[in-house]
Amino acid sequence: MQRFQLIATAAAGVEALVGKEVRDLGFDARVENGRVRFEGTIADALRANLWLRIADRVKIVVGEFTATSFDDLFDQTKALPWEDLLPLDAAFPVEGKSHNSALHHVPTVQAITKKAIVERMLSAYHRRTRLPESGATYPLEVAIVKNRVLLTLDTSGASLFKRGYRVAKGPAPLKENLAAALVSLAKWFPDRPFVDPVCGSGTIPIEAALLGYNIAPGLNRSFSMERWVNLVPAGLSDDLRDQAMDAANYDQELKIYGYDIDGSMIEIAKQNARAAGLSQAIEFKQLAVKDWRPSEENGTLVANPPYGERLSDQAAVRELYRQMGELYRPLTSWSKYILTADLDFEKFYGAPATKRRKLYNGALRTDLFQYWGRPVKR
């Protein structure tokens, strides 16, 4: 089977986590800003789509070169063997972006790239006039950074954070892949209790349950590449999905709890857990932060509390941080991981973090304040 240069794209701050995921799937990984490079077959690309929890997309690298003029861009794009990837009837929209490059007008970059591919395809398929573009979609991107062009084919379609289980959501929901990153950074062991005290629509507990049962996060959705009959052998998708289902371990006993002061959010969280097939794995309950008391030792707590970005909300949010500190500081056997954009969090929590890590919730810079516990030996 043909091998491709592949890229798993990643949000700023989590590239190393995606690199570890790629290595855990058995590939050699090279971590770069915003992406992880690896090599594999079309089956490997599909397996990566099914299993990567923290990445945004999986892309095939079609070509890379330097271009400082539109003639450069056209000629080098046309020279690539597009007919090896795109069938005659392929629909191939071209997205574009450019940073610090001579070719800075993105609409023109997209148009020139599209024209070059069309001319190559017309020649390869011995067509005189036009391509029908009536078949499956092959999403392409031309990205230029410092005059270096990267042409890629997106195998994922919708971003990988769209797992397919979120049937309802509340205000400012956390993306599923960022929630998975928080669970990964917490280094939680599935035989220990896991608590989200401000669970909202339930994303963090659901991602913990997917990990705890070893469920492939992409099982409940499809990928654009699954419609590429010229590249993906018949039955491959079913085989890989069957293997993923066989890998799940539902015998693992999980103790995952999601709490929220808002009862309507608890109902939304329960709906999402049902859609993910995880109702049995998570206990959701309406409860204020100040009213929770742990019944076990050696747990992990991961929280994405309100940030108080509006001045009118700030006092209430910082009171919440104070309550968290008052309650959590004595829990020395528990590890606590709290994500917020309020960089003064430690002052209101009442203790310096063991470690801070910068992450991005969309475009918003946030910090993960980590308070590592000292597990009690049983």
N, C-alpha and C positions, 0 to 999 in steps of 0.2 A: 504494500500500500504506500502511495506517495507520502513523503514527509514534508511538512511545512514549518516555516518559522512562525511561531504563535506569540501572541501578546495577551496577557491578562491585565486589563486596565484597572487602576485603583485610585481611590481618593487620596489626597495628600495626608501623610501621616500613618497610613496603614500598609504601605508598600511592602514592608518587611513581613508583616503578617500574611499577606497574599503570597509572598515568596515562600514562606514556610508551608502554606497550603499546597502550593504547586509541587514543592519537594516531597510532601507527604503523599502526593499522588504518584510519585516515582519518577519525576522529571528533574533534570538539572535546570536550575532557575538562575537568572541574572536579574537582580533588582535594580531598577532605575527610577527616576522621578516620575511618578504617576503610572508606572507600569512594571510588569514582570515579564521577561522574555523566556521562552522555552521552545522546544522543538517537539513535534509529534505528528501523528497521522490524523486523518479526518475523524477517526474513532476517538483519538485522544482529545481532540477539540470538543467533541460531544460529551465525553466523560468529564472534562473540565467544567463545561457548562452545568452539568448535573451536580457536581460536587463542590465547586468553589463557593464558600459562604460569604467571603468578604470582598471579592472582586466585583467590578462593575460590568465588564464585558470580556468576551474572548474573541480575538481577532486574528485573521490570517494576514501575514505580511505579504503583500503582492510585490512591492518594490521599494527601494530606498535609493536616493541619489541627491546630488546638489543641483539646484537650479536658481539662476539669478535673472533669467529672462523668460518670457512666455514661450519663446521658441524652444528653450531648454526644456521647459515643463512639458510642452506638447510632444516633442521628439522622443524624450526618454519615457514618457508615459505610453506612447504608441508602440514603443519597442518591446514592451512587456507582453508575455503570452496570455492575454486576457481570455482567449478562446479555450484555454485549459481549465478555466474556472467558471466562465459564464456560458450557458447554452444560448442558442440562437434567440430564443424567446425571453431571455432573462430581463426582468425589470431591474435596473441598476441606478437608483438615485445616488447622487454624489453630494455628500456633505463636505464642508471645508472649514479650515481655520488656519490662521497665519499669525506668527509672532516674531517681531524683530527680523523681518525678512524683506528683501527687495520686492518680492511679489506679495504685496500687503492687501490688495483689493480682493477680498474673499469671493464675491460673486464672479469675478473674472477668472480667478483660480479654478473655481468649480466648473465654469463653462468650458474653459480650455481643456481641463482634465476629461470632462464628459466627451467633448468633441474628439479628443485623441483616442479614447476607448472605442467610440462609435466607428471611427475610421479603421481601427485595427480589426474590429469585429466584422465590419462590412467586407473587408479584404479576406479575412479568414474564412468567412462563410459564403464568399462569392455572391454577395448581395450588391445590387447597384444603387439602391435608393435608401431604404430605411430599415430599422430593426423594429419588430412588433412590440417588444417589451410587455407582452401579455402573460408571461409566465410567473414563476416564483420570484420573490424579491431577493436581491443580493445587495445589501446596503454597503456602499463604499464610502471611504473618507480619504480626503487628501489633507494632510496636516503638514504645515511648513514651519519650522522653527530654526531661526538663524540660517535661512536658505537651504536647510536640509529637508528634503521632501520624504514623507512617509505615506505610502499608499496601502490601505488596509481594507479587508473584507470582513464585515461584522458577522460572526456566526451566531450571536445571541439573539438579536432582534431587540425586544424590550430589555432594559437594563436588568441585570441579574438580581437586583434587590427586589424586583417584583416577583415574589415567590408564588403568588396566586392564592394565598390564604387570607389576605386582608380584605374582608368583605365589608368592613365598616371601620371608620377611624374617627379620632377626635381631633382637637386642635393641635397643630405642630407635631405630627407624628414623627417618630424616629425611623429613618430608613432601616429596612431589615438587615442590610449588610453592615451598617454601622452598629446595630444592636449585636450582631454576630461578632464583630470586632471587640466590643466590650466584654462579651462572654469569654472570648479567647484571651484577652488581656488579663482577665480575672483568674485564669488558670484553675478553673473550677473542676473538681472531680465529681462525676455523676453520683457517687455514693454519699455525697455530702449535701446538706440542705442548701437551697438557693432561694434567695428572697429579692424581689423587687418591690420596695415599699411605696412607689409612686408609679404604678405600672401602666397607667393610661390605657391604651388600646391593646396592651398585652404583648407588644413586640419582643421585648427582652426575654420574658419567661418562655415565649414560644420558641425563640431562637435557642435558648438553653435546652429546651426539651428536644428539639431537632438534633442538637449535638449529643445530648445524653443518650438518645436512642440510636445514634449513628444513622439518622435519616438524611439522605441526599436532599439538599434544599431545593433543587430544581425539579423534583419529581412531580409537583402539582402544576407544572406549566410546560409550554412548548418553546422551541427555539427556531429562529429563522432557518438554520441549516437543515432542520429536519424535513424541509420541503425541497431540498436540493437533490433531485433524483439523479443528476449527472455526477454528483460527488459522493453522496451518502448511499452505500449499498442497501438494498432492500432488507429489512429485518434488523439492521444494525441498531436503530433506536430502541426497538422492542427488546433486543438482547441486553443492551446496556441498562435499560430501565429495570428489566427483570433482575439483573445482577445487583443493581442498587437496592431493590426491594429485599432481596435475599440478605444483603449486608446489614439491614436494620436489626437492632437488638431490642425487642420489646420486652424481653425478660428482665432487663435492667430496672431495678426499682428506683424511681425518681421521687425526690422530695422538693418540688418546685412550688413556690408560693408567689402570687401577685396580689398586691393590695393597692387600693386607691380610696381617697376620701369621697370621691364622686361615684355614686352608685350607678349612674348611667354609663360611665366608662367601664365599670366592671362588667356590665351586660355586653358592651361592645367587645371587651377582651374575651369573654366567653364565646361570643359568636365567632371571632377569629380563630380561637383554639379549636372549636368544632370544625371549622372549614379546613384546618390543618390536620384534623384527625387526632388531636392531642388533648381532648377534654379530660381523659383519664389521667393525664400526666401532670396537670397543673391545678392547684387549688386557688381560685380567685375569690377574694372577699373584700367587701367594703370596710375600710379601716383607715383611720387617720395615722399619720406617722407616729405621733406621740403615744398612741394607744397600743402599739405592737410590742410584744415581749417574746424573745426567742425561747423555745422549749428544748433546743438542742445546742450542742457546742460545735465548734469547727465548721461553721457555715461560711457562705459567700453571699454578700449583699451587693447588688449592682443597681444603681439608681440614675435616672435622668430627670431630676426635679426641674420645676420651672426656673427660668433664668432671671426673671424680673427685669427684662430689657426696658420696659416702660417704667418711668419714675413712679407712676401711681401704684405699680405692683411691687416695687423694690422692697418696701418695708415688710410686707407680708412674706415675701420669699426669703428674706434674710432671717425672719423669725423662724421660718421652716428650717433653715440651715442651723440655727441655734438649737432647735429641738432635736435635730439629727445628732448634733455633737453631744448633747446632754445624754441622749439615749445610747448612741453607738460607742462613744469613747470607752465606757467600761467593758465593752464586749471584746476582750483582748484575744479570744480564740477565733473571732470572726474577722475575715478580710472584707473591707468596704471599698467600693469603687464608685465614685460619684462624679458624674459629668455635668459641667456647668460652664456658661460663658462668663460668669461672675468671677473675675480673677482675685477678688477679695474673699472668696469662699472660706479659706482657712481661718480668717479672722473671726468670722461669725460661727463657724463650726467649733472653734476653740482649740484647735491643735494643728500643727503643721503636718502635711501629708508625708508619707514615707517616700513617695515619688509622684511627680506630675508628668503628664504626657499630653502634648498638644495634638488635638484632633480637629477635624472640620465636620460640623453638622450642616451639610450643604455648603454654603459660602461662609457660614458663621464660624469663626474661630472659637473653639471651646477647649477646656482643659479637663483631663481625667485625673481627679485627685484620688490617689491610691493610699489606703491605710492597710498595711499588711498585718494579718493576725499571726498569732503564735499558737498553732493547733495544740490542743491538749491530747496527750497520748492516752489511749484507752487501755 
